[in-house]
Amino acid sequence: MKKHNYSAGPCILPQEVFQEASQAVLDFNNTGLSILEISHRSKEFVDVMEEARNLALELLGLEGKGYKALFLQGGASTQFLMVAYNLLQVKAGYLNTGAWSTKAIKEAKLFGDVAEVASSADKDFRYIPKGYFIPSDVDYFHCTSNNTIYGTQIKEFPNTPKPIVCDMSSDIFSRELDFSKFDLIYAGAQKNLGPAGTTLVVIKEDILGKVERSIPSMMDYKIHINKASMFNTPAVFAVYTSMLTLRWIKKNGGIAAMEERNEKKAALLYSEIDINPLFQGYADKKDRSTMNATFTLLNDDLKETFDTMWKEAGVNGLNGHRSVGGYRASMYNALPLESVQVLVDVMSELERKA
Ligand SMILES: *Cc1c(COP(=O)(O)O)cnc(C)c1O
């Protein structure tokens, strides 16, 4: 039986995407070849790559606005350094909202100065700093839209004339935003888009070419743009599966419809966390993520019972990140509302039993 999969990443994808992708492993579009064995230079795959890049821009509302979409390798973690390699001449401003931001800052420091414009480290990253000042001498400002580990999410992005770079790994395509506010968006596919192995990068082209250093080809956004994301062999299967997910998003009403579903799911779970005296939310209420809900069980003696109950109900992947503990329910686009109901029922059943 299919599990109610709350895994933080790699994570649940739409069931029909799993089906189509598995079919393509056996026979891709009646070519008599597997998606795993066709040439990445074949017309069939070039079409896949183009459709994936176009759908990404279309869904984000960025078509014809000077943006290019790329599917690169090396995960979001490679973007931590690639962003700085391509954009950091002297100094960059970073908002520190947790482990992923901290790692991005560490990499950027290899290329220039980093001004940490604000940090929520003082309260274990339970909140999103607000009202901070972005210095006028930075080359760009970097933030993390959704903090997968702590369950916090930026609701309002700052206004700055500087390019905004955003790590949207765990909430891309989950909510409507004015994406044209951002100059570079990156997201490891395995959180809301596809299997691990590819990273979506969306770049406003005119921010490139401003640093003086020479950039190795694989690290150079311009080269990847000029080569239409085919400078070297792309992660063929991961790109194909991501394309299927993008088609699924479009067919099901686009980002607006995803957002509506995600808000319903989050509201259902958070209201149980707040109403049930056995549980406590981890993140500040106003900064709560619709993607990753973090919470703790107040009475440790009930842990074994609770863990047994949710596992028996078919729930998977509910343990919190090792650095935070407790529980984390990741409710990415493909997780159905019914799965959230199953978890909420287990939580209220535990209250009745306790
Ligand atoms: C998972 C995650 C990353 C790291 O992604 P990789 O693809 O494993 O390198 C970076 N940022 C955020 C916000 C994440 O959730």
The ligand as an SDF file (V2000), in Angstrom:
LIG
                    3D

 15 15  0  0  0  0  0  0  0  0999 V2000
   17.8070   20.4170    0.8440 C   0  0  0  0  0  0  0  0  0  0  0  0
   18.1810   21.8250    0.7680 C   0  0  0  0  0  0  0  0  0  0  0  0
   19.4250   22.2360    0.2580 C   0  0  0  0  0  0  0  0  0  0  0  0
   20.4960   21.2670   -0.1770 C   0  0  0  0  0  0  0  0  0  0  0  0
   20.1570   20.6770   -1.3580 O   0  0  0  0  0  0  0  0  0  0  0  0
   21.0950   19.6330   -2.1030 P   0  0  0  0  0  0  0  0  0  0  0  0
   20.4170   19.4800   -3.4090 O   0  0  0  0  0  0  0  0  0  0  0  0
   21.1030   18.3860   -1.2580 O   0  0  0  0  0  0  0  0  0  0  0  0
   22.4630   20.2190   -2.2100 O   0  0  0  0  0  0  0  0  0  0  0  0
   19.6740   23.5910    0.1740 C   0  0  0  0  0  0  0  0  0  0  0  0
   18.7720   24.4950    0.5680 N   0  0  0  0  0  0  0  0  0  0  0  0
   17.5740   24.1380    1.0710 C   0  0  0  0  0  0  0  0  0  0  0  0
   16.6020   25.1940    1.4920 C   0  0  0  0  0  0  0  0  0  0  0  0
   17.2400   22.7930    1.1880 C   0  0  0  0  0  0  0  0  0  0  0  0
   16.0430   22.4350    1.6830 O   0  0  0  0  0  0  0  0  0  0  0  0
  1  2  1  0
  2  3  1  0
  2 14  2  0
  3  4  1  0
  3 10  2  0
  4  5  1  0
  5  6  1  0
  6  7  2  0
  6  8  1  0
  6  9  1  0
 10 11  1  0
 11 12  2  0
 12 13  1  0
 12 14  1  0
 14 15  1  0
M  END
$$$$
